[in-house]
């Protein structure tokens, strides 16, 4: 079998511009073969040969020719010029030789010799590490070599000529890399709603708790209870020493805002935190006829309104503390100031009004704002 394979490599391969695909009638040429019934090939004498499969021709550790069809009864080995060109190569014919170059790099992959009026190639004459792969496969090999970095990054590196040794080919992403899908998968993002799902204040409240904060506030508080009205996006922050104070704080808050707006709270949305999912909240909501909606476990995006507001409040407070160099135990004052500012300067999407205007029915005045942490002097009138 080994001798037959060696003999096959010593047989000439004819470069044929009239041949549509690489093909051979010698099954011993293949180092990898897949049986497949797939049509027929018409010979010069009008006889037909059946296509019995296709595979890879060449040496195991070096030269290879891919997508070669096995045609039963074919007496010659044929290399298709058109198939080489489709794979990213160009064929240059000269008086006594022909050269096959890779278009992207300009490298000569092999040189064929002329015998009478035909150009032929012997597999044994192909240099080591030569492989007639298509450019498509070449770019995906570089994708793997570069640790599965994105095709966009590789393309940019190639275009800007930031490295040496990377071929100048088109690194477009024309298929899905299964390894990347499995190794880089993330949850699908939640798209923003382009509608206002509520029609008036207190129709839906979003609630969440953050903490414990490492440094207790001046009043000894370690938690922040954030409440956001869905319609206006008006926000309140209640400060707690312990989580179990959440119910009492929320009960007092409900009485306050319901009296202010002269309407009842219809629905509340929260996560499954123990501070919200308990008998006290359930009894209170049942008594007041308030619907309590929970977001799915491990899906904070469903409670995204208040989750994002939490982040905005904390980022603004942290920024003001860093800029003013005040002590960290002023975090509650910074959060409170952030909440006050956000209610007056943020814009409710679609409605294009501030939360303050939507809640109070009048435009806010911010002319009296001062920089957080600036020195002030208090008049002692005792």
Secondary structure, DSSP 8 states (H G I E B T S, - for coil): -HHHHHHHHHS-EEEETT-SS-EES-GGGEEEEEE----EEE-TTS-EEEEEEEEEEE-SSS-EEEEEEEETT--SEEEEHHHHHHTTEEEEE-SSEEEEEETTT--EEEEEEEETTEEEE-GGGS-TT-EE--HHHHHHHHHHHTTT--HHHHHHHHHHT-SSS---------S--HHHHHHS---------SS---SSTTS-EEEEEEE--SS--TT---EEEEEEETTT--EEEEEESSGGGHHHHHHHHHHHHHHHHTS---EEEE-S-TTTSSHHHHHHHHHHT-EEEE--TT-GGGGHHHHHHHHHHHHHHHHHHHHHT--GGGHHHHHHHHHHHHHHH--BTTTTB-HHHHHHSS----TT---TT---------
